Amino acid sequence: MLAQLLANGIIAGCATALVAFGFALIYNTTRTFHFAHGAVYISSFYLFYSLHQLTAPIWLCIALVLPLTAMLGVAIDELVYRPLIQRNSSSLVRLLSSLGVYIIIVNAIPMFWGNEVKVFSATLQPTVSFDRITLSRIQVITACSCFVIFAGLAFLLRMTRLGKLLRAMRDDPDLLSTLGVNTRNVRAYAFALGSLLAGLAAILKGLDVGIDPNSGMAVFLSAAIAVIIAGIGIFEGVILASLLVAVLQSIAIWKLSAQWQDMTTFILLILFLLVRPQGIFGSRKRMEELAG
């Protein structure tokens, strides 16, 4: 029972980690608390669902939806955040604007698709057994896909020019601009890649258990808490933090009830803010900076 619970928690944590990694890319590089990330997550799934209802194959739906999701993230930055930045609006104003975008999109979706959970198949999915652990085929695909994507993201951030620009903007955007780099383009890359990751997570989650219009906020909050637990400014560490959050949520559901899931997450956040406010990897990051 415990092994199955941990396996389910890890699978859920992989999907959350995709959303958290995307949010970390956006927040760490732009310092924008992107509440609308949850709306981008939901929107990508419903676009995917609509295309699939037109009998388009899954691979084609994914190939079409992910670029549209990336464009949606960039559009929110260009149409909402950039005008506010140009007017020297405070971070609180940008945060409230982001929350407003989330509310608008999430309330618009039921007008076209309804409030009920959208699932792809009402029948039981094929399963794969590993000793005492049984996983559905989509759960196995989710885990394998996420590990490959995480490896690719680590390579991108450490070995490519785009990754170096994202890390440089995280550390000192003013210096990056002084060196002649177009920070507007770097922001666009951060929003595009972060939104794409959220969209992929939504598709994987939807294929597994389905999604309703209101599930975006819960996923976003778990992802945002994982980013805080990992440490502000950290990229790769959000993966471990997301797995920790997801496993604790699974244990809370098992030992208590589903009503305790969110409360457990926020208790974990409060404990970290009190005991280790810099996050799991915060001290190591500062030591690396000092060594550099």
N, C-alpha and C positions, 0 to 999 in steps of 0.2 A: 504493500500500500504506500509506504513512504517513498520507495523508489519510483513508483508510478507518479506520485505527487511531485517529486523533484523533477522528473522528466517533463511533465506538463508545465511546471513553472519555468524551466529552462527554455522550452519552446516559446512560451508566451513572452519570456524575457528577450528572446531574439527579435521578435517583432517589435517589442517596445524599444529595443536598442536601436533599431533602424530609425524610428521616430526621434529618439533622443539624440542620436548622432546628427540627424538633420537639424534639429533644434540647436545643438551645440555649434554646428557650423555657422548658423545664422546669428545666434546670440554672441558667440565669442568674437566674431569678426565685425559685427555691426553694432553690438550693444543694443539691439532691439529685442525687447521681450515679446516675441512673435506669437501672441495668442492665436492669431489666425492660422497658425500651423495646424491646429486641430481641425479647422474648416477645410484646409487644403487636403488633409488626410481623408475626411469624409467625402469631399467632392470627387477625388480621384476614384474612390470605390464606386460611386454612383455613375460616373462616366463609364467605368469598366462594365458595370452591371448592365447599363443601357446598350452598349455595343454588343455585349454577349447575348442580350435578348434579341438582337437582330441576326442571330445565328452566326456571328463572326467567331472564328476559332480563338481560343484563349490566348495563344501566342500573339496573334494579330491585335487583339484588344490591348494587351500589355504594351506592345510596340507603339500603339497609337496614343494610349492614355498617359504614359509616363512623360513624353515630351510636353503634352498639354498641361500636365500637373506642374512641371518645371516652369512653364510659361505663366501659369496662374500665380505661382510664388513671386516671380519677377514682376508681374503686373501689380501685385499688391504693394510691393516695395516702391515701384515707380509712381503709382497713382495715389498712394496713401502716405507712405513714410517720407518719401523724398520731398514733396511739397511742405510737409511739416518741418523737416530739417532745414529747408531753405528759409523758413520763417523763424528759425531758432526756437522752435517749440520745445518745451521741456520733455523729459523722458516720460513723465506721468501722462502728458497729453498723447504721446505716441502709444503708450500702453493702452490707454482708454480707446484710442482709435483702432488699435489692433483688436481689442475685445469687441468693439462695434462691428468690425468686419466679420468676425467670427459669428456674432449673433445674426447678422443679416444673412449670411450664407446658410447657416444651419436652419434658420427659419424659412428660407426660400426653398430648400430641398423638399420638405414634405408637400409643398404645393404641387410638385411634379411627380413625386414617387411615393408619397404617403409616409406615415410614421412607423409602420411595422418593420420588423427585421427582414432584410432581404437575404435570402440564402440561395445557393446555386443548386443544391440538390437536397430533396427531402429524404432520400434513402441513405442508408449507412455507407460510409466510405470504406474502401478496402483498407485493411490494417496490416501492420508489420509488427511481429513480436520479437523482442530481444529479452530472452529469459523471462523475467517477471514483468517486463515493461511492454505495453502494447501501445503503439502509436498509429495514427491514421496516416495514409499516404501523403496527404498535404502537409502534415506535421513534419514528416521526414524531409519533404521537399523544402519546407520553410527553414529547418535547421541547416540543411546542406547549403541552401542558397545564401543564408545569412552569414555563414562562416566564410564562404567564398567572397561575398561582398565586403565583409569586414577586412579580410586580407587585402582586397583591392583598394579599399579606402586608406589603409595604413600605408600601402605603397604610394598611393596618390599624394598623401600628405607629406611623406618623407622624401620621395624620389623625383617628383615632377615639379615643373615650374609653377603650375597652378597651386599645388600644395604649399610650396614655399611662400607664394604670395598670400595665401589664406592665413598661414601662420604669422607672416610678417604684419599683416593687417590686424590680426589679433593682438600682437605685441605693441605696435606703434603705428597707427594709421596716419598720423601727421607726418612722421618721417617717411613713410612709404609715398605719400603724396609729394613731399619735397624732392624725392628721388625721381620724380617724373612718371610714376605709375598712376594709371587711371583707376582710382579707387572705386569709381562708379561701376566699372566693369567687374572689379573684384567682388563688390556687393552683389552684382547680378549673378555671378558664378555661385556665390554662397547660397543665395536664395534658390537658384535653380537646382543645385545639387541637393540642398536640404529638403526642398519640396519633393523632388524625385524620390528620395529615400522614404519620406512619409507616404507617398503614393504607393510605392511598392509594398510597404508594410500593411497598408489598408487592403490591398488586393489579396495578399497572403492571408490576412485575418478573415476577410470576407469569404474566401474560398473554403476556409476551415469551419467557421461557426456562424458566419453572416455578420452584418453590421446594420445598426439603425442610425438615424440622423443625429441622435444625442450622444453617441458613444465617443465622439471626437474629443470632448472635454476631458473625460476620464483618462483616455490614452495620453492626451497632451500633458495633463498634470503629472501622471506617472513619469513621462519622459522628462519634464522640466525638473522634477524632484531628483531623478537620476543624474541629471546634469549638475545640480547643486551638490549632491552627495559626492560625485566624482571630483568636483572642484571647478570653479569658474576658470575658464581659459583652457581646460583640458578637453581634448578630443577623444582619443582612444579609450580613456578611462570610463567613459559613459557606458561602454559595453558591459563591463563588470558590474557597475552600479545598477544598470537596468536588470541584469540577471538577479542581483541581490534583491531588488524591489519585487520582482515577479515571483521569486521563490517564497519570500515572506508573505506576499499576498495569497499564494496558494496554501501555505500553512495556515494562515488566518481563516481561510474558507473551510479548510478541513477541520480545524480544532474548534472554531467558533461558528461563523456563518458568513455568507456573502456580504452582509451588512457591515462587517468589520474590515472588509478589504481596504477601502479607502482610508479608514481610520488608522489602520496599521501603517500605511504608507506615510501618513502625516506624522504619526508618532516617531517613525524612523527619521523623518526630516528634522523634527524638533530636537531629537537626541543628537544628531550630527551638528546642528546649529549651536547647541549648548556645549558639546564636548569637543568637536572638531570642525569648527566653522569653515576652515579652508578646504574641507573635503578630503576624500581618501588620498588623492594624489597631489594635494596642494603643496605640502612641504617638499616632496620630491621635485616638483616643478621649480620651486624657488631655488633649491640647491643646484639644479641643472643650470638655471639662469646665472647663479653666482659663479659656477664653474666655467661657464662660457665667457 
